[in-house]
């Protein structure tokens, strides 16, 4: 079977060697101190982060934009909070929970650098206590906290991969210590293929960056043995899926479906989804979600799905 190569996050939605770590010191509260909770979504989206540039950046509503590198130029440093995927837990053993978040950084080129950061509450203020560089165009499948360590389940560039199209599955482990956040080890899990998705089920979140999918009726996607199926708003659908001819590509065959009739609004939603699905040619992950890049009526977009929780 041909390997399925991943397209970069930048080509789907957004998402270099070396490592940048934060040198900010981490002081722990006394173990007897009352638990005050981890920073909330607003706090992590409006605080200062170090360890990305040689100066600290302050996010406002989850984003930082610096001055252009060249006066009048379009390229400028940008940092964006990936608010879809974060976790809280006690990472330093002081009894107080911290929050782990992901940040994407771009300086105007084709690469998108991924950072992992930890934020804690001190005196009621959100403070970044550690930041670590994860990689360029690394795709995150999952994030969890195990034994006070942050574990990233990623697809990254392997030895034979172009930076645009990673295929190597790995688990990366990070620990928060006195010197900040640092990677403590990694485990290579193998090469990604469509078979990895077998048995997984997903629910559509959005048709593109600016167009969310409605909660009801749900649109779903399931993988099994080289085929996809699900609910397309009104009817059930099914189609074949296989690796494409080029790097980062997939092919979806002509979809079949049941023939139920629903309201005009639901039928229009279904036709929009099936039309986008017919144009899918890329597959990747965006902060724990599945992204299918497509072309429909000459316009590029991405169908973005969240894991479907068992009922």
ABEGO torsion letter per residue (X at the ends): XBBBBBBBAAAAABXXBEBBBBABBBBBBBAABBBAEBBBAAAAABBBBBGABABBBBBBGGBBBBBBABBGBABBBBBBBBAABBBBEBAAGAGBBBBBBBBBBBAGBABBBBBBBBBBBBGGBBBBABBBBAEBGBBBABBBBBGGBBBBBBBBBBAABBAABBABBBBBBBBBBAAEBBBAEBBBAEBBBAAAABGBBBBBABABAABBBBAOBBBBBBBBGGBBBEBAGABBBBBBBBBBABBGBBBBBBBBBBABBBBAAAAAAAAAAAAAAAABABBBBBGGBBBBBBBBGGBBBBBBBBBBBBX
